Structures are given as structure tokens and as C-alpha cells.
Amino acid sequence: MRAFLILAALPATMFLSSCAGGRIFRPSPLKIASSFESAGNPDEAIRVLKNASVEAGIKPADKREILMALAELYAGQKDNLSAIQTLREAAQLGAGDPFIGLRLGELLLQEGLTGDALAEFVALEAMGVRTPSLFFGMGQVYHRTGRFLKASSYLGQYLKIYPDDKKALMMLYESYEALGKYPEARNALSGCAALMTKEDFAVKMAMNWMRDGNPDEAVEELEKIRGEYPGADFYLGLAYYQKGRLDDALKIFSRSASSPEDEASFFSALVLFELGRKDDARTIFRKLSAKGKYARYCDIFLQ
Amino acid sequence: MPRGLAFLFLFLAAVSHSFDTEDHLRVLASSRWKAHRAKTALVLSGGAARGLAHVGVMRAWQENKLPLDLIVGTSVGAIVGALYASGLDGAEIDKIITGLNWNEFIEFRVTPARILNLNSIISSEKMGEWMFSHMGNKKFSDLDIPFVCVATDIRTGEKIVFRDGDLIPAVRASSCIPGIFEPVEYRRRILVDGGVVDNAPTDLAAAEGADMIVASWTGGSRMLEDSRSIIAVLTQVIAISGTVLSRRQLEKADVVIEPDLRDVSPLDLDKFAYSFEAGYDATVRKAAEIEKMFLLKTLGKMKAAQ
């Protein structure tokens, strides 16, 4: 009886399968591509999805799904431009899918196409999308293009939802610092300390205090790491200079691990000039003047 | 630790830093050398609707924390400058101008009497009310940032400089495009737009003691498409003469910010968003140059004081 049923079912299945364009009992291209991808063969997965996307009679919704998966495969292979092109094609198959827009914006941003990324995000915002990814994307674009007021506003909204996102906190710190909102910048910097070395953190915090007109706090911050990181000595010298302790500044500049750009020498020459040791200062300015970066500043003291 | 390794460590520690000399000099300029800071003036030109690009300039100026000790304005530059000097920030001015309904603001009254008397085409009465709603009854001495503006005495052709007294009549006079807005009677003079005699008053900034002058230039003209419109012809005439007059004045500026307004006419009030972006971008592009110039001038003053 069982054998009879199987024999009867077979032609029926073949008939239905041919009516449905051969889809029945054929694994979906997404599943095939997924198994190729899992097996470490993304090229084959791409080939499968590409072929499937141009198959005759494919429904727009299915095609869009395939194209989105294909875009992710391209992105996984660092071929963002193909991923962008594929997503754009997917977007045309059904307007208003916020996921496509967000992913497009993200990839455009990765490729440095900030104008196009912004256009995607702005369109999503106009559609009423208010997701954390959108806030983060907008924050990133504005941060990268130097529009720090807008960047801080979007990043702030994002961080209300994900307060521990250190990358966002870092961008928020840089935005606040650029806007001159120093206390807010300090808060953000403290939140992303784990992203940087102890020295980097101390130097950033010290510079923040100095920009905020508080060299005492900067000195305190730098004294904590002084023995461990001689590279931070320059900043300690700068803080002493800002405080008006010129002799201490000079001492620290002279022993600081001087940078290849002679930053410490340049500032020690400025201190010498202020101390009235103008000939000593001019000797340094003269030497540095030959080096492009400082020439304009040094020449003022050599005229 | 072997000496070679210690040296390598020190070397790597040193090169791992990228020093930002300008940032370090800026710290000293804003604190230790405060008394020697270069006094920086921003001169905002005329240009009617093109001059709204100054709103973007102010926004970028603020966001880039560029130094500002004096604003000099003429015409629309006087309006934007006065708003900023009175304490409104770039974002607030942007919001005010974006929300402005120009049709309500400009009241057309082409009555027979007005035409016969040839007073003006557009009444500017509401301009004063609008200014009052945003700046209040302020005097020049009440402003957060020192501000000076220029108008023209239509009877004598004199350049009239306002640096004290009531703010709003001075700004109204400075921005009163002749023939389009009614002249303003103030201090026993009949005053029109300052751009008639000086569309980029850089010399005024120098006279006020500025060490460094940055001009935001939104004047200039573009190809006149419609020569049948009386307003278009009048504004084009003013734009052309203003450009010729301003060439020498702009040479006196240390830095000139020139937004790309080739597609904006002096009448394109509806292109504010575009003009804003043009002003913003042009300022961001010049920010580093302005910063460096400021530091150079400050160092020069510091040297002179020693």
C-alpha cells in the first residue's frame, strides 16, 4: 500500500513542481548560499545568489531578500562598493525598508562617501525612522564632517539607549572638545577610557583641563603617569608654562623625550623668550625655522 | 633593561604621539597670552538674500571656536551680525531665519501715492518689529560682542558709522535697500543701505583696532535672467556697484571667506538652506587658515610686549 502511495504521489509532485516553476522540493538559494558560506566558500555563495536574483519570474519580495543577503556577502568580503550597488538595487524593489537605508548609510560611511550616507540617513529621518542605528549613523556622519553640534546631539540620543558604547562616547568626547564644552567632554572621555592606553587617557584629560584654563588639574593628571610614560613630559611642561612656572616648564621641556617635530624645543624657545633670554631663544628658533612646520612661527621671533 | 631597548622604547613613545602645535599655542593664547590675543574682526558684507550665507558662516565660526572680538556689518551683514552680537548663537539664528515667512515680513504696498511720491516699493515697517522680537530694545553697549554697522545718508552720500546708541534703528538703516525698502529717518538723517557706499567695510574694522580682519563676502552679481523686473534690475545695479567698490576693501582683509553662491541671486530668499550650507562650508574650509593667522598675530603681539 505504502509503495502504491509513493508511486501515486510522485507524478503529482512532478506536475505541481513544473507548475510552480520548478521550486518545490528545491532548497532555497538563500539556504544553498548559506551552506556554501558556512563551508568557507563565499564566492560560490555569491554566485548562487547572483544567479537566483536574475532568475525569470522571481517575485520582487524574494529578489529583495536575495539581494540583501548578497550585499552582506559582498560586505563580508570587504567589497563595499558591490554591496552598496546591490542594496541600491534592492531598495528599488520596495521603497521604505528602513533596514536597507540604514545598512546603505553604514556602508557608504565606511567607504568615506559621507554626503551619500547623510542623504540616506536624512531620508530615513524624514520617513519618521527613530532608531538607535539612525542616531549613531547621523552622529558618525556629522562627527566625520566636523559638524560637531549636530554630531553631539545625535550621539547623545544614541547614548541614552546604549550608554556604554565606547566608540560613540569617544566621538561624543571629540565633538564636545571641539565645541569647547570641556566638562561634558571630560565625562564622555571617562566613559571611553578603556579604548585607550593609560598614557593616552592622561594626556587627553590633561589637554582638556588646559583648554578649560585649569593647568593645576592637568599637572595632577600628568604627575600620576610621569615615571611610567616619559613621553607625557612635554604636556607637563606645557601645563607648567600655562601656569606661569617658566623655570619648571623649561626644565621639563629640556629633558622631555623630544618629538621628531621638536615640539619641546619650540616651546622651550618660547619660554626662553619670555624669560628674557632672547639670544638663546633665537638660536633655537633659527634651527627650527629651517623645518617647514615651525618656520612661520619662528620667523616672527627672528625678524 | 638593555640600553638599546630602553632607547627604542623612548623613541617609540615619542613617535607614537602626533603633536598638534596649533592646539598647544591656542591653549596659551587663551590663557597665558590673553592680554596679547590678536583682536579679530569679522566683516559681514551686504548681498541681500545672498548675504543669508552669513548665518552659515556664524554657525561654522562658533562650532570651530574661532576667535571673535568685533563684528562689522553692512546691509544683511548688519542684521546677521547684530543677531549674533546680541547673544543668539549660530543655531538660534539658523532657526529664526528658517522659520521666517518672508511674505508676512515684507508687506507689499504699491499704492498710487507710494508710486507717485517714489518713496519705495516695499514697506519695511515690519522689519523693525521683527528685529525687536529677537534683539529687544538693546543698545550697542549691551551687546555680548562689540558690533559696528554702516549706513548711507541718501541726501549727502556720506558713510555713516553706528557704534553706539539704539541698535535697531541703526541695523534697519544699514539694511535698507534703496528704492525697495523705505529709507529710515534717524539722527536727523535719511538713511539707506550701507552697501551703497561700503559693501565690505574692512577699513572700519582696522579703525576699530582689529589686528586681524576676516571678511565674509556675499556680494557680487550673477547673470541677470529677468531684466523686466524692476526689483531684479535695482538689486543687480546695487550688486554690480557694490562689487566694484568692494574690491579694494577686500584686499585689506587677512582672510576672505567667499561662499559659493553662483546659483543664488540677491532676491533668492527661498534658497536660504542652500546659502547657509555654502556659508558654512566656506568657513570650515578657511578655519585652519584663520586659526593660524590668529596665532601668528598673537605671537607677534606677545613678542612686541616682551
Interface residues (C-beta under 8 A of the other chain):
Chain A: G146 R147 F148 L149 A178 L179 G180 E199 V203 M207 M210 R211 G213 P215 Y229 P230 G231 F234 L238 Y241 Q242 G244 A257 S258 S259 P260 E261 E263 F266 F267 L270 F273 E274 G276 K278 K293 Y294 R296 Y297 I300 F301
Chain B: L10 F11 A13 A14 V15 S16 H17 F19 T21 D23 H24 L25 R26 V27 L28 S30 S31 R32 R59 E63 N64 K65 G90 A91 V284 K292 L295 L296 L299 G300 M302 K303 Q306
